[in-house]
């Protein structure tokens, strides 16, 4: 604790944001003056129980047990303290939501992920993960959002694209690295003003924390230049969507052996890896209620759009929901991982990653078989190939995904009662609001929320 206070003082910090991620994937925070930091690192910051009952439209949804009566505490994790390079005299720290007895009050997404990590550890599995994010950069012109490189629109992964966005990209990467986030790659993506940055993998909790820090950094650095970064799944209906592909690998308890790798198995992919993939695929129609969670998200999950519209898995198949990534020469064990593509950056990373792990662990516990890997675009497979690969369509709407979630006892029971009721009530309220409104209303309320 004393180290954090000293860091804040030495960096000239005035305000520290005590941040958490709400049910809708929105990063929320209460700021503390540096003079109160030492106390608040211990006692936390008060938060009404009803705060987690606020949906994407800032409406308070009535959920029994989450009324504006009684307080919980935002208790910070000192390991997540970061000075914010883009915001003068500011820092942030990520928080658990705890009751007065310092236990999860029942609706804390970060505490939920911690419990799932412990469940995986009991099964002898340590999960490493990373988020590979795509996002759009835009300027506000009157009532319109305009991509930054219109009318130029650089070719995808091109030298021109890198030149057009070089200054902002470098400034963003420098800000990420200043906070200890290691950048692996950066490209200009397909859409006008669309970018992608991949952050190096970390243990599951740290990976989710880094996703929060990543989104904050990209938004903050861009805004300092008068530019808005959108993490919506499909901010412009006519353009390609933005994903937040989750890369994961499974390791033994000592973190020395990659459990996905078996040189004696077909294509080097282990039986346990196949079982984990099978579990994720089995629960995928319900899982997307967490990984592509918003009304706008389902515009992106279209066939032949490199976003995945089915439960297919395969080896280096960019159209499959689960892609076994080919490892790198002489780094096979270190680099073998699975990419989960049915995910976008509007998701709450703690819930998305936690539910993915629950689904995979169920596959391991039941010894599930994923079927044959898809060797082609799933949209082009015949009926027999789909049957052999156990390929099913994913929900095409938020309502279908929530219905699938309510019908999936493994995922529902993977949460405690309050978190399950909270999530369904919040998301049902949003689905009802957006399904009854027009496209402009949807895009306006998704473009700059995450």
Secondary structure in CASP SS format (residue, H / E / C, confidence):
PFRMAT SS
TARGET T0000
AUTHOR 0000-0000-0000
METHOD secondary structure of the structure
MODEL  1
X C 1.00
X H 1.00
X H 1.00
X H 1.00
X H 1.00
X H 1.00
X H 1.00
X H 1.00
X H 1.00
X H 1.00
X C 1.00
X C 1.00
X C 1.00
X C 1.00
X E 1.00
X E 1.00
X E 1.00
X E 1.00
X E 1.00
X E 1.00
X E 1.00
X C 1.00
X C 1.00
X C 1.00
X C 1.00
X C 1.00
X E 1.00
X E 1.00
X E 1.00
X E 1.00
X E 1.00
X E 1.00
X E 1.00
X H 1.00
X H 1.00
X H 1.00
X H 1.00
X H 1.00
X H 1.00
X H 1.00
X H 1.00
X H 1.00
X H 1.00
X C 1.00
X E 1.00
X E 1.00
X E 1.00
X E 1.00
X H 1.00
X H 1.00
X H 1.00
X H 1.00
X H 1.00
X E 1.00
X C 1.00
X C 1.00
X C 1.00
X C 1.00
X C 1.00
X E 1.00
X C 1.00
X C 1.00
X C 1.00
X C 1.00
X C 1.00
X C 1.00
X C 1.00
X C 1.00
X C 1.00
X C 1.00
X E 1.00
X E 1.00
X E 1.00
X E 1.00
X E 1.00
X E 1.00
X C 1.00
X H 1.00
X H 1.00
X H 1.00
X C 1.00
X E 1.00
X E 1.00
X C 1.00
X C 1.00
X C 1.00
X C 1.00
X C 1.00
X C 1.00
X E 1.00
X E 1.00
X E 1.00
X E 1.00
X E 1.00
X E 1.00
X E 1.00
X E 1.00
X E 1.00
X C 1.00
X C 1.00
X C 1.00
X C 1.00
X C 1.00
X E 1.00
X C 1.00
X C 1.00
X C 1.00
X C 1.00
X H 1.00
X H 1.00
X H 1.00
X H 1.00
X H 1.00
X H 1.00
X H 1.00
X H 1.00
X H 1.00
X H 1.00
X H 1.00
X H 1.00
X H 1.00
X H 1.00
X C 1.00
X C 1.00
X C 1.00
X E 1.00
X E 1.00
X E 1.00
X E 1.00
X E 1.00
X E 1.00
X E 1.00
X E 1.00
X E 1.00
X E 1.00
X E 1.00
X E 1.00
X E 1.00
X E 1.00
X E 1.00
X E 1.00
X C 1.00
X C 1.00
X E 1.00
X E 1.00
X E 1.00
X E 1.00
X C 1.00
X C 1.00
X C 1.00
X C 1.00
X C 1.00
X C 1.00
X C 1.00
X C 1.00
X C 1.00
X C 1.00
X C 1.00
X H 1.00
X H 1.00
X H 1.00
X H 1.00
X H 1.00
X H 1.00
X C 1.00
X H 1.00
X H 1.00
X H 1.00
X H 1.00
X H 1.00
X H 1.00
X H 1.00
X H 1.00
X H 1.00
X H 1.00
X H 1.00
X H 1.00
X H 1.00
X C 1.00
X C 1.00
X C 1.00
X C 1.00
X E 1.00
X E 1.00
X E 1.00
X E 1.00
X E 1.00
X E 1.00
X C 1.00
X C 1.00
X C 1.00
X C 1.00
X C 1.00
X E 1.00
X E 1.00
X E 1.00
X E 1.00
X E 1.00
X E 1.00
X C 1.00
X C 1.00
X E 1.00
X E 1.00
X H 1.00
X H 1.00
X H 1.00
X H 1.00
X H 1.00
X H 1.00
X H 1.00
X H 1.00
X H 1.00
X H 1.00
X H 1.00
X H 1.00
X H 1.00
X H 1.00
X H 1.00
X H 1.00
X H 1.00
X H 1.00
X H 1.00
X H 1.00
X C 1.00
X C 1.00
X C 1.00
X C 1.00
X E 1.00
X E 1.00
X E 1.00
X C 1.00
X C 1.00
X C 1.00
X C 1.00
X C 1.00
X C 1.00
X C 1.00
X C 1.00
X C 1.00
X C 1.00
X C 1.00
X C 1.00
X C 1.00
X E 1.00
X E 1.00
X E 1.00
X E 1.00
X E 1.00
X E 1.00
X E 1.00
X E 1.00
X C 1.00
X C 1.00
X C 1.00
X C 1.00
X C 1.00
X C 1.00
X E 1.00
X C 1.00
X C 1.00
X E 1.00
X C 1.00
X C 1.00
X C 1.00
X C 1.00
X H 1.00
X H 1.00
X H 1.00
X E 1.00
X C 1.00
X H 1.00
X H 1.00
X H 1.00
X H 1.00
X H 1.00
X H 1.00
X H 1.00
X H 1.00
X H 1.00
X H 1.00
X H 1.00
X H 1.00
X H 1.00
X H 1.00
X H 1.00
X H 1.00
X H 1.00
X H 1.00
X H 1.00
X H 1.00
X H 1.00
X C 1.00
X C 1.00
X C 1.00
X H 1.00
X H 1.00
X H 1.00
X H 1.00
X H 1.00
X C 1.00
X C 1.00
X C 1.00
X C 1.00
X C 1.00
X C 1.00
X C 1.00
X C 1.00
X C 1.00
X C 1.00
X E 1.00
X C 1.00
X C 1.00
X E 1.00
X E 1.00
X E 1.00
X C 1.00
X C 1.00
X C 1.00
X C 1.00
X C 1.00
X C 1.00
X E 1.00
X E 1.00
X E 1.00
X E 1.00
X C 1.00
X C 1.00
X C 1.00
X C 1.00
X C 1.00
X C 1.00
X H 1.00
X H 1.00
X H 1.00
X H 1.00
X C 1.00
X E 1.00
X E 1.00
X E 1.00
X E 1.00
X C 1.00
X C 1.00
X C 1.00
X C 1.00
X C 1.00
X C 1.00
X C 1.00
X C 1.00
X H 1.00
X H 1.00
X H 1.00
X H 1.00
X H 1.00
X H 1.00
X H 1.00
X H 1.00
X H 1.00
X H 1.00
X H 1.00
X H 1.00
X H 1.00
X H 1.00
X H 1.00
X H 1.00
X H 1.00
X H 1.00
X C 1.00
X C 1.00
X C 1.00
X C 1.00
X C 1.00
X C 1.00
X C 1.00
X C 1.00
X C 1.00
X C 1.00
X C 1.00
X H 1.00
X H 1.00
X H 1.00
X C 1.00
X C 1.00
X H 1.00
X H 1.00
X H 1.00
X H 1.00
X H 1.00
X H 1.00
X C 1.00
X C 1.00
X C 1.00
X C 1.00
X E 1.00
X C 1.00
X C 1.00
X C 1.00
X C 1.00
X H 1.00
X H 1.00
X H 1.00
X H 1.00
X H 1.00
X H 1.00
X H 1.00
X H 1.00
X H 1.00
X C 1.00
X C 1.00
X H 1.00
X H 1.00
X H 1.00
X H 1.00
X H 1.00
X H 1.00
X C 1.00
X C 1.00
X H 1.00
X H 1.00
X H 1.00
X H 1.00
X H 1.00
X H 1.00
X H 1.00
X H 1.00
X H 1.00
X H 1.00
X H 1.00
X H 1.00
X H 1.00
X H 1.00
X H 1.00
X H 1.00
X H 1.00
X H 1.00
X H 1.00
X C 1.00
X C 1.00
X C 1.00
X H 1.00
X H 1.00
X H 1.00
X H 1.00
X H 1.00
X H 1.00
X H 1.00
X H 1.00
X H 1.00
X C 1.00
X C 1.00
X C 1.00
END
